[in-house]
Amino acid sequence: MYKRESILSNPLILVHGFYSDSSDLKKIGDRLKKRGKSIYLIDLNPNDASIPIEDYARQLSQFINNNFAPRQSLDLIGFSMGGLVCRYYLQRLGGLKRVQNFVTVACPNQGTLTAHLTWNYGCRQMLPESYFLQDLNSDEYTLNRINCTAIWNPLDFIIFPPQNSKLSTGSNVMIPCIHHASVTEDERVFGAIAKVLQKP
C-alpha cells in the first residue's frame, strides 16, 4: 500500500488570479521555499477570465499530470480567482485524491458583487448567484476530506462583501490588509499559510 509523504515534503502549487500571473505569488513562494517547501508556479492562459473557470482548472490538472507522479501528494494555494480554479480541480477533477493541504487567499468562495463590472465569462461565474458557484458550493463539504483553510481580508473591496471569501467548511482566518492584492505580500499571511502547511 502506498504511504503518503510527510506534509512538509509535499510540493506546493501556487495558482494566481484574474489579470495576474505567477509573478504576483513569487513572494509567498520565496517565503515558503525558505521553510523547506518545494514551490511550483503556474501561469493560467489567458489571464483575463475570458474563458470558463472549468477550463483553467483543466490547465491546472494538466500541469499537475505533467509534473508529478500519479501518487505524489500535493499542497495547493489559490489566490483570488485561483482559489476557485483549485476548488474545481479538487471537487470536480479528482484533486481531492492527491491534495493534502489547500489554502484559499482572498478568494470569492461565495462570490463577489464586483464581478458585475465585467462581462468576461469567468468573472460572471464569480457572481454570488452564478450557476457555477451554486453547483460548486452544493458539495463544498467534500473539502472536509483534506486540510482546508480560507484566509480572508475584512478590508477587501474586490471580494465584496469581504466575508464571501470564507468557506463553510475547514478553517477561516481573518487578516486585515489594506487592499485585495496586499494579502500576497503580508507577513501575517505568510505565517498563517506556513502554519496550515505544518499541520499533521
C-alpha positions in Angstrom: 0.0 0.0 0.0 1.3 3.4 -0.9 2.4 5.6 2.0 1.9 9.3 1.7 5.0 11.5 2.2 5.1 13.9 5.1 3.2 17.2 4.6 6.4 19.2 4.8 7.8 17.4 1.8 4.7 17.9 -0.4 5.3 20.0 -3.4 3.3 23.2 -3.3 1.5 24.7 -6.3 0.6 28.4 -6.3 -2.3 29.5 -8.5 -2.8 33.1 -9.4 -6.0 35.1 -10.0 -7.7 37.4 -12.5 -5.5 39.7 -14.6 -2.5 38.3 -12.7 0.3 35.8 -13.3 2.7 33.7 -11.3 5.0 36.6 -10.5 2.3 38.0 -8.1 2.8 35.0 -5.9 6.6 34.9 -6.0 6.9 36.5 -2.6 4.7 33.8 -1.0 6.7 31.2 -2.8 10.0 32.6 -1.7 9.0 32.7 1.9 7.7 29.2 1.9 10.8 27.9 0.0 12.9 29.2 2.9 10.8 27.0 5.2 11.7 23.9 3.1 8.8 23.7 0.7 9.2 22.8 -3.0 7.4 25.5 -4.9 5.7 25.3 -8.3 4.1 28.3 -10.1 1.6 28.0 -12.9 0.5 30.7 -15.4 -3.1 30.4 -16.4 -3.8 31.4 -20.0 -5.4 33.7 -20.9 -5.3 35.5 -17.5 -8.3 37.8 -18.2 -11.1 35.3 -17.2 -12.4 35.3 -20.8 -12.8 31.5 -20.6 -14.7 29.4 -18.1 -13.1 28.7 -14.7 -13.5 25.0 -15.6 -11.0 25.4 -18.4 -8.5 27.0 -16.1 -9.0 24.1 -13.7 -8.2 21.7 -16.6 -5.0 23.6 -17.2 -4.1 23.1 -13.6 -4.9 19.4 -13.8 -2.7 19.0 -16.9 0.1 20.9 -15.2 -0.1 18.5 -12.3 -0.2 15.4 -14.5 2.7 16.7 -16.5 4.9 17.5 -13.5 4.2 14.9 -10.8 3.9 11.2 -10.4 0.3 9.9 -10.0 0.8 9.1 -6.3 2.6 12.2 -5.4 0.8 14.1 -2.6 0.4 17.8 -3.2 -0.5 21.1 -1.5 -2.4 23.9 -3.2 -2.7 27.6 -2.6 -5.2 29.7 -4.7 -5.2 33.5 -4.7 -8.5 35.2 -5.7 -10.0 33.5 -8.8 -7.1 31.0 -8.4 -8.9 29.6 -5.4 -11.9 28.7 -7.4 -9.7 27.2 -10.1 -8.3 25.0 -7.3 -11.7 24.2 -5.9 -13.0 23.0 -9.3 -9.9 20.8 -9.7 -10.4 19.4 -6.2 -14.2 18.9 -6.3 -14.7 18.0 -10.0 -11.5 16.7 -11.4 -10.4 14.3 -8.8 -7.9 16.5 -7.0 -9.2 15.5 -3.5 -7.5 12.2 -4.0 -4.0 13.7 -4.1 -4.0 17.1 -2.3 -3.4 17.1 1.4 -3.5 20.9 2.2 -5.5 23.6 0.4 -5.5 27.3 1.2 -7.6 30.0 -0.5 -6.4 33.5 -0.1 -8.8 36.4 -0.7 -10.9 34.1 -2.9 -14.6 34.7 -3.8 -15.7 31.4 -2.4 -19.3 32.7 -2.1 -19.0 35.1 -5.0 -18.3 38.8 -5.3 -20.6 41.6 -6.4 -17.7 43.4 -8.2 -18.0 40.7 -10.9 -20.9 42.7 -12.2 -18.3 45.2 -13.5 -17.2 42.9 -16.4 -18.8 40.6 -18.9 -15.8 38.2 -19.1 -17.1 34.7 -18.8 -15.0 33.6 -15.8 -15.9 36.8 -14.0 -19.7 36.2 -14.5 -19.1 32.8 -12.9 -17.8 34.7 -9.7 -21.2 36.3 -9.2 -22.8 35.1 -5.9 -25.9 33.9 -7.8 -24.0 32.2 -10.7 -24.8 28.6 -11.5 -21.1 27.8 -11.3 -20.8 28.8 -7.6 -24.2 27.3 -6.7 -23.0 24.0 -8.1 -19.5 24.2 -6.6 -20.9 25.1 -3.2 -23.6 22.4 -3.2 -20.9 19.9 -2.1 -18.4 22.3 -0.5 -18.5 19.9 2.4 -16.3 17.4 0.4 -13.4 19.7 1.1 -13.5 18.2 4.7 -11.6 15.3 3.3 -8.4 17.4 3.2 -6.9 20.1 5.4 -8.7 23.2 4.1 -8.3 26.9 5.1 -9.6 30.2 3.8 -7.7 33.4 4.5 -9.9 36.4 4.2 -9.5 40.2 4.4 -12.3 42.2 6.0 -11.0 45.3 4.1 -11.2 43.7 0.7 -13.3 45.7 -1.7 -12.6 43.4 -4.7 -14.2 40.5 -2.9 -17.5 42.2 -1.8 -18.8 41.6 0.7 -15.4 40.6 2.1 -16.9 37.7 4.2 -17.7 36.0 0.9 -14.1 34.8 1.0 -15.0 32.5 3.8 -15.7 28.8 3.5 -18.4 26.9 5.4 -16.0 24.0 5.9 -12.5 23.8 7.2 -10.9 26.9 8.9 -11.3 30.6 8.2 -8.6 33.0 9.2 -9.2 36.8 9.1 -6.2 39.0 8.3 -6.9 42.7 7.7 -4.9 44.1 4.8 -5.1 47.5 3.1 -6.4 46.1 -0.2 -7.0 42.9 -2.2 -3.6 42.4 -3.7 -1.7 43.3 -0.5 -2.5 39.9 1.1 0.1 38.3 -1.2 2.8 40.5 0.5 1.7 40.4 4.1 4.0 38.7 6.6 0.9 37.6 8.7 -0.5 35.8 5.6 2.8 34.1 5.1 2.8 32.9 8.7 -0.8 31.7 8.5 -0.1 29.7 5.4 3.1 28.2 6.9 1.1 27.2 10.0 -1.6 25.4 7.8 1.1 23.5 5.9 2.7 22.3 9.1 -0.5 20.7 10.5 -0.2 16.9 11.0 
